[in-house]
Amino acid sequence: MEGCSCTTVMITLLFCICFSVSINSVSAAGDILKANQIVRDGSTIVSSAGHFEFGFVSVGSSRNRYVGIWYKKISVKTVVWIANRETPLNTTSGLLQLSSNGSLVILDASDHVVWSSNSSTSVKRPVLQLLDSGNLVVRDETDSAPDNYLWQSFDFPGNTHLPGAKLGWNLKTGLERYLTSWKSDDDPSSGIYTNHIDRNGFPQLLVRKGSAIDSRGGSWNGMRFSGTPNLNLNQIYTYEFVSNDKELYYHYDTVNSSVTMRMLTPLGYTQRLVWIEKSQKWESYISAPIDNCDRYAVCGAYGSCNTNKSPVCKCFNGFQPKDKKEWDAADWSSGCARNVQLSCVNGEGFVKQSGLKLPDTQHSWFDTNMSLDECEIKCLKNCSCTAYANTDIRGRGSGCLLWFNELIDISDEKENGQDLYIRMADLN
């Protein structure tokens, strides 16, 4: 009898331990993790329609373990977001937990915190949910309104911009959402390239290498970014640029059921990729930079770049190379200088240049409600104004954009380029 009693106690104890583990672990079937539940390496959370999966993963040939999100239904494992990109685990003993205050925490085998979402607010019943958009959100169990999320992965992108995600600024909180390249295909830690919506002057899309501008997509002109002529209306994407007193951002959505993403590569290229089911691989729909003219300021000030011509750089009429010896040696970076300097006297006016990628707008001023005629008058009255253009090219054009420094990073875009009015001396 004593032996039987001992066996019964052991079975009961074993059952309690197993039951305790089971209620604190999450199965692979759900899309929600509740407070104090854990996800161990080998278990995952799957979005409700099965588009995305979340859990522990390795990338490339690396054996390090990361907590990330990847596409669930495609044959090539493609990771689109990583939490602990700077602090990988080197074993499969890590675990993920949602704390009672709503913070998402990654722990190593010694229960040391490797990464935390550090939510600034808390709720009584927090849950973590993986949405079919690929967005990982922490919210109250009874409140699914996006404006009330405690935390979301879309606010902290890595190298990938998914459909529906915002690239840009929350002007109320100061939060900037921007892309950061991986160091390599095997190392997702932060690389040297970043992709931003720059809000100095008239907002524009650009890629930085460290702190320097590497390439520039230009400003939104109502239809596309001025330096991305291939970004036209198509059967795959729709685009939107939002600018108001609360937010400044760009986002895109898919028109059909295409599986797409926008990625910043370790070499600084931005690629729009589309998954081709028939060939079972990603195809690049759009990639930039396309050529050397897409690199920043190749032709310097008042020079325009065109890779279909030789030399690729030319000065606008009324300008000449600042350093002819460098220019003849195919170093155009010093740019062009005016033949006749501006003096802000009667006789100055503007020369229209058509089919261009507009210059860098970091030192510019704009008013989206002004007409082009009003824009010309305003520029002419300001001795520091060097050029003007419309902010929006739809219809007959609208809005006013003024430049107050040398005009830099211009290229010929004959098919989808814009008009630029450059201030010149002695037009009488």
C-alpha positions as CSV (number, residue, x, y, z in Angstrom):
1,M,0.0,0.0,0.0
2,E,2.8,2.4,0.8
3,G,4.4,1.7,-2.6
4,C,1.2,2.4,-4.4
5,S,0.7,5.6,-2.4
6,C,4.1,6.8,-3.4
7,T,3.5,6.0,-7.1
8,T,0.2,7.9,-6.9
9,V,1.9,11.0,-5.4
10,M,4.7,10.9,-8.1
11,I,2.1,10.6,-11.0
12,T,0.1,13.5,-9.5
13,L,3.2,15.6,-9.1
14,L,4.3,14.8,-12.7
15,F,0.8,15.7,-14.0
16,C,0.9,19.1,-12.1
17,I,4.4,19.9,-13.5
18,C,3.3,19.1,-17.1
19,F,0.0,21.0,-16.7
20,S,1.9,24.0,-15.3
21,V,4.2,24.0,-18.3
22,S,1.4,23.6,-20.8
23,I,-0.7,26.5,-19.6
24,N,2.4,28.8,-19.7
25,S,3.5,27.8,-23.2
26,V,1.8,28.6,-26.4
27,S,0.9,26.2,-29.2
28,A,1.8,26.9,-32.8
29,A,-1.9,27.2,-33.8
30,G,-2.8,30.6,-32.3
31,D,-2.1,34.2,-33.3
32,I,-2.3,35.5,-29.7
33,L,0.0,35.3,-26.7
34,K,-1.4,36.3,-23.3
35,A,0.4,37.8,-20.4
36,N,3.0,35.5,-18.7
37,Q,2.7,32.9,-21.5
38,I,5.9,32.0,-23.2
39,V,7.1,30.9,-26.6
40,R,10.1,28.6,-26.6
41,D,12.5,28.0,-29.5
42,G,10.6,25.6,-31.8
43,S,7.1,27.0,-31.1
44,T,5.6,29.8,-33.2
45,I,2.7,32.1,-33.4
46,V,0.9,32.2,-36.8
47,S,-1.4,35.0,-38.1
48,S,-5.1,34.1,-38.4
49,A,-5.0,33.5,-42.2
50,G,-1.6,32.0,-42.1
51,H,0.3,34.7,-44.0
52,F,3.0,35.3,-41.4
53,E,4.8,33.3,-38.6
54,F,6.5,34.6,-35.5
55,G,9.1,32.8,-33.4
56,F,12.8,31.9,-33.2
57,V,14.7,31.8,-36.4
58,S,18.2,31.8,-37.9
59,V,19.1,33.8,-41.1
60,G,21.4,32.9,-43.9
61,S,24.2,30.6,-42.9
62,S,24.3,32.0,-39.3
63,R,23.6,29.6,-36.4
64,N,22.6,32.5,-34.1
65,R,19.0,32.6,-33.0
66,Y,16.7,35.6,-33.4
67,V,13.1,36.3,-32.6
68,G,11.5,37.4,-35.8
69,I,8.6,37.4,-38.3
70,W,8.7,35.6,-41.7
71,Y,6.3,34.7,-44.5
72,K,4.5,31.5,-43.7
73,K,3.2,30.3,-47.1
74,I,6.2,30.7,-49.4
75,S,8.9,28.1,-49.9
76,V,11.9,30.5,-49.4
77,K,12.0,31.5,-45.7
78,T,12.0,35.3,-45.9
79,V,12.5,37.1,-42.6
80,V,10.8,40.6,-42.6
81,W,11.4,41.7,-39.0
82,I,13.8,40.9,-36.1
83,A,13.4,42.0,-32.5
84,N,16.9,41.2,-31.2
85,R,18.9,42.0,-34.3
86,E,21.8,43.5,-32.2
87,T,21.7,40.8,-29.5
88,P,21.4,37.3,-31.0
89,L,21.2,34.2,-28.9
90,N,23.8,31.5,-29.5
91,T,21.7,28.6,-28.2
92,T,18.2,27.3,-28.7
93,S,17.4,27.7,-25.0
94,G,15.9,31.2,-25.3
95,L,12.3,32.0,-24.6
96,L,9.9,34.8,-25.3
97,Q,7.4,36.2,-22.8
98,L,4.7,38.9,-22.6
99,S,5.0,40.5,-19.2
100,S,2.0,41.5,-17.1
101,N,2.5,45.2,-17.9
102,G,2.6,44.5,-21.7
103,S,6.3,44.4,-22.4
104,L,7.6,41.8,-24.8
105,V,10.7,40.2,-23.4
106,I,13.4,37.8,-24.8
107,L,15.3,35.8,-22.2
108,D,18.4,33.7,-22.6
109,A,19.1,30.3,-20.9
110,S,20.1,32.1,-17.7
111,D,16.9,34.2,-17.7
112,H,18.8,37.3,-18.5
113,V,16.9,39.9,-20.6
114,V,18.3,40.0,-24.1
115,W,15.7,42.4,-25.5
116,S,12.6,44.1,-24.4
117,S,9.9,46.2,-26.2
118,N,9.7,48.6,-23.2
119,S,6.1,49.7,-23.7
120,S,5.7,53.2,-22.3
121,T,2.1,52.5,-21.2
122,S,0.4,49.5,-19.7
123,V,-3.1,47.8,-19.6
124,K,-4.7,45.3,-17.2
125,R,-5.1,42.5,-19.8
126,P,-2.3,42.8,-22.4
127,V,-2.1,40.4,-25.3
128,L,0.4,40.0,-28.2
129,Q,-1.1,39.4,-31.6
130,L,0.4,38.7,-35.0
131,L,-1.7,40.3,-37.7
132,D,-2.1,39.1,-41.3
133,S,-0.4,42.3,-42.3
134,G,2.8,41.1,-40.7
135,N,2.4,43.7,-37.9
136,L,3.1,42.3,-34.4
137,V,1.0,44.3,-31.8
138,V,0.6,44.5,-28.1
139,R,-2.9,45.7,-27.1
140,D,-5.6,45.3,-24.5
141,E,-7.5,42.0,-24.8
142,T,-10.7,43.9,-25.4
143,D,-9.5,46.7,-27.6
144,S,-8.3,46.1,-31.1
145,A,-8.3,49.7,-32.3
146,P,-4.9,50.5,-34.0
147,D,-4.8,53.9,-32.4
148,N,-4.7,52.2,-29.0
149,Y,-1.9,49.7,-29.5
150,L,0.6,49.8,-26.7
151,W,3.4,48.8,-29.1
152,Q,3.7,47.5,-32.7
153,S,6.5,46.2,-34.8
154,F,5.5,48.5,-37.7
155,D,6.8,51.4,-35.6
156,F,10.3,49.8,-35.4
157,P,11.0,48.3,-38.9
158,G,14.3,46.6,-39.8
159,N,15.3,46.4,-43.4
160,T,11.8,45.6,-44.7
161,H,8.9,47.9,-45.5
162,L,5.7,45.8,-45.7
163,P,2.4,46.9,-47.4
164,G,0.4,49.0,-45.0
165,A,3.3,50.0,-42.9
166,K,4.2,53.7,-42.6
167,L,7.7,55.0,-43.5
168,G,8.1,58.5,-41.9
169,W,7.2,60.5,-38.8
170,N,4.6,60.7,-36.0
171,L,5.0,64.4,-35.5
172,K,3.1,64.4,-32.1
173,T,5.5,61.9,-30.5
174,G,8.6,62.5,-32.6
175,L,8.8,58.8,-33.6
176,E,10.5,58.2,-36.9
177,R,10.0,55.0,-38.8
178,Y,12.9,54.3,-41.1
179,L,14.7,51.3,-42.6
180,T,18.1,50.1,-41.6
181,S,20.0,47.6,-43.8
182,W,21.5,44.4,-42.5
183,K,25.3,44.1,-42.4
184,S,25.1,41.1,-44.7
185,D,22.6,38.4,-45.7
186,D,24.0,36.3,-42.8
187,D,24.1,39.1,-40.2
188,P,20.9,41.2,-39.5
189,S,22.6,43.6,-37.2
190,S,22.5,47.3,-38.3
191,G,24.3,48.0,-41.5
192,I,25.6,51.3,-42.8
193,Y,22.5,52.3,-44.9
194,T,19.3,53.9,-43.8
195,N,16.1,54.8,-45.7
196,H,14.3,57.9,-44.5
197,I,11.6,60.5,-45.2
198,D,13.7,63.6,-44.6
199,R,11.6,66.5,-43.3
200,N,14.1,69.3,-43.7
201,G,12.5,71.7,-46.1
202,F,10.1,70.0,-48.5
203,P,10.0,66.3,-47.4
204,Q,11.8,63.9,-49.6
205,L,12.8,60.2,-49.7
206,L,16.5,59.4,-49.4
207,V,19.1,56.8,-48.5
208,R,21.9,57.7,-46.2
209,K,25.3,55.9,-45.9
210,G,26.2,56.7,-42.3
211,S,25.3,60.4,-42.0
212,A,25.9,61.3,-45.7
213,I,23.2,61.1,-48.4
214,D,24.0,58.2,-50.8
215,S,20.9,58.4,-53.1
216,R,17.8,60.5,-53.2
217,G,14.3,59.5,-54.3
218,G,13.2,63.1,-54.3
219,S,10.0,64.8,-53.1
220,W,6.4,63.6,-53.5
221,N,4.8,65.4,-56.5
222,G,1.3,64.1,-56.0
223,M,1.9,61.0,-58.1
224,R,5.4,59.7,-57.2
225,F,8.7,60.7,-55.7
226,S,10.3,63.0,-58.3
227,G,13.5,60.9,-58.5
228,T,11.7,57.6,-59.0
229,P,10.2,57.8,-62.5
230,N,9.5,54.0,-62.5
231,L,7.1,54.4,-59.5
232,N,4.0,54.7,-61.7
233,L,0.5,53.4,-61.3
234,N,0.4,49.7,-61.9
235,Q,-1.5,46.5,-61.3
236,I,0.4,45.6,-58.1
237,Y,0.8,48.7,-55.9
238,T,-1.1,51.8,-54.8
239,Y,0.9,54.6,-53.2
240,E,0.0,57.3,-50.7
241,F,1.9,60.2,-49.2
242,V,0.4,61.8,-46.1
243,S,1.5,65.2,-44.7
244,N,-0.4,67.0,-42.0
245,D,0.2,68.5,-38.5
246,K,0.1,65.0,-36.9
247,E,1.9,62.7,-39.4
248,L,4.3,62.7,-42.3
249,Y,4.7,59.4,-44.0
250,Y,4.6,57.3,-47.1
251,H,3.0,53.9,-47.4
252,Y,1.9,51.5,-50.1
253,D,-0.7,48.7,-50.4
254,T,-1.2,45.8,-52.8
255,V,-4.0,46.0,-55.4
256,N,-4.4,42.2,-55.6
257,S,-3.2,39.1,-53.6
258,S,0.4,39.6,-54.7
259,V,3.0,38.9,-52.0
260,T,5.3,41.9,-52.0
261,M,7.7,43.8,-49.9
262,R,10.1,46.7,-50.1
263,M,13.7,46.0,-48.9
264,L,16.9,48.0,-48.2
265,T,19.8,45.7,-49.1
266,P,23.2,45.6,-47.3
267,L,24.6,47.5,-50.4
268,G,22.2,50.4,-50.1
269,Y,19.7,49.4,-52.8
270,T,16.0,49.7,-52.3
271,Q,14.2,46.9,-54.0
272,R,10.5,46.2,-54.5
273,L,10.1,42.5,-54.6
274,V,7.2,40.3,-55.8
275,W,6.9,36.6,-55.0
276,I,6.4,34.6,-58.2
277,E,4.5,31.4,-57.4
278,K,5.3,29.6,-60.6
279,S,9.1,30.0,-60.3
280,Q,9.0,29.9,-56.5
281,K,11.3,32.9,-56.1
282,W,11.4,36.6,-55.5
283,E,11.6,38.9,-58.5
284,S,12.8,42.5,-58.3
285,Y,10.0,44.7,-59.7
286,I,11.8,48.0,-59.1
287,S,15.4,48.6,-57.8
288,A,17.2,51.8,-57.1
289,P,19.8,53.2,-57.6
290,I,19.5,52.2,-61.3
291,D,22.6,53.8,-62.5
292,N,25.3,56.3,-61.5
293,C,23.0,59.3,-62.0
294,D,20.9,58.0,-59.1
295,R,23.9,58.5,-56.8
296,Y,23.8,61.7,-54.9
297,A,25.2,64.9,-56.5
298,V,27.3,63.2,-59.2
299,C,27.3,66.4,-61.3
300,G,27.6,68.8,-58.4
301,A,25.7,72.2,-58.3
302,Y,23.8,73.3,-61.4
303,G,24.8,70.2,-63.3
304,S,22.4,67.6,-64.7
305,C,23.1,63.9,-65.1
306,N,22.2,61.7,-68.0
307,T,23.8,58.3,-68.4
308,N,22.7,58.1,-72.1
309,K,24.9,61.0,-73.0
310,S,28.7,61.5,-73.0
311,P,29.8,63.1,-70.8
312,V,27.0,62.1,-68.4
313,C,27.1,65.5,-66.8
314,K,26.3,68.9,-68.4
315,C,26.0,72.4,-67.1
316,F,22.7,74.2,-67.7
317,N,22.8,77.1,-70.2
318,G,24.3,80.1,-68.6
319,F,26.6,78.0,-66.5
320,Q,30.1,76.5,-67.0
321,P,32.2,73.9,-65.1
322,K,33.8,75.3,-62.0
323,D,37.0,73.3,-62.6
324,K,37.4,72.4,-66.3
325,K,40.4,70.2,-65.7
326,E,38.5,68.0,-63.3
327,W,35.5,68.1,-65.6
328,D,37.5,66.9,-68.6
329,A,38.9,64.1,-66.3
330,A,35.3,62.9,-65.7
331,D,35.2,64.3,-62.1
332,W,32.1,66.4,-62.2
333,S,31.6,66.7,-58.4
334,S,32.7,70.4,-58.2
335,G,29.7,71.2,-60.4
336,C,29.0,74.4,-62.4
337,A,29.1,78.1,-61.8
338,R,27.1,81.0,-63.2
339,N,28.5,82.9,-66.2
340,V,26.9,86.0,-64.8
341,Q,26.3,86.2,-61.0
342,L,22.9,87.2,-59.6
343,S,22.8,90.7,-58.2
344,C,19.1,91.0,-57.4
345,V,18.5,93.9,-59.8
346,N,15.9,94.5,-62.5
347,G,16.3,92.2,-65.5
348,E,16.6,89.0,-63.6
349,G,14.1,86.3,-64.4
350,F,13.7,82.5,-64.8
351,V,14.5,80.0,-67.4
352,K,12.3,76.9,-67.6
353,Q,14.1,73.5,-67.6
354,S,11.8,70.5,-68.4
355,G,12.0,66.8,-67.7
356,L,14.1,66.9,-64.6
357,K,14.4,65.1,-61.2
358,L,14.1,68.2,-59.0
359,P,17.0,69.3,-56.9
360,D,17.7,68.4,-53.2
361,T,15.0,70.1,-51.1
362,Q,16.7,70.2,-47.7
363,H,17.1,74.0,-48.0
364,S,13.7,74.9,-49.5
365,W,10.4,76.5,-48.6
366,F,6.9,75.4,-49.8
367,D,3.3,76.3,-49.8
368,T,0.9,73.8,-51.3
369,N,-1.9,76.4,-51.7
370,M,-0.1,78.8,-54.0
371,S,-0.3,78.9,-57.8
372,L,2.8,78.8,-60.1
373,D,2.4,82.5,-61.0
374,E,2.3,83.4,-57.3
375,C,5.4,81.2,-56.8
376,E,7.4,83.1,-59.4
377,I,6.5,86.4,-57.8
378,K,7.5,85.2,-54.4
379,C,10.8,83.9,-55.6
380,L,11.6,87.0,-57.6
381,K,11.0,89.2,-54.5
382,N,13.5,87.2,-52.4
383,C,17.2,87.8,-53.5
384,S,18.2,84.5,-52.0
385,C,15.7,82.4,-54.0
386,T,17.5,80.5,-56.8
387,A,14.6,78.5,-58.4
388,Y,11.0,77.5,-58.1
389,A,8.6,74.7,-59.1
390,N,5.2,73.2,-58.4
391,T,4.8,70.9,-55.5
392,D,2.1,68.9,-57.2
393,I,2.1,68.0,-60.9
394,R,-1.4,66.5,-61.1
395,G,-3.7,68.3,-63.6
396,R,-2.3,71.7,-64.4
397,G,0.0,71.7,-61.4
398,S,-0.3,73.4,-58.0
399,G,1.7,74.5,-55.0
400,C,4.9,76.4,-54.7
401,L,8.4,75.1,-53.9
402,L,11.3,77.6,-53.6
403,W,15.1,76.9,-53.3
404,F,17.5,79.1,-51.5
405,N,20.9,77.6,-52.2
406,E,22.8,76.0,-55.1
407,L,20.7,73.4,-57.0
408,I,22.2,70.0,-56.3
409,D,21.4,66.4,-57.5
410,I,19.6,67.0,-60.7
411,S,19.1,64.4,-63.4
412,D,17.3,64.2,-66.8
413,E,14.0,62.3,-66.5
414,K,12.5,63.0,-69.8
415,E,9.5,60.6,-69.5
416,N,8.3,61.5,-66.0
417,G,10.4,64.5,-65.2
418,Q,9.2,67.9,-63.9
419,D,9.6,71.6,-64.8
420,L,12.1,73.7,-62.9
421,Y,12.4,77.4,-63.2
422,I,16.0,78.6,-62.5
423,R,16.8,82.2,-61.7
424,M,19.1,83.9,-64.2
425,A,20.7,87.3,-64.5
426,D,20.3,89.7,-67.5
427,L,17.4,88.2,-69.3
428,N,16.4,91.5,-70.9
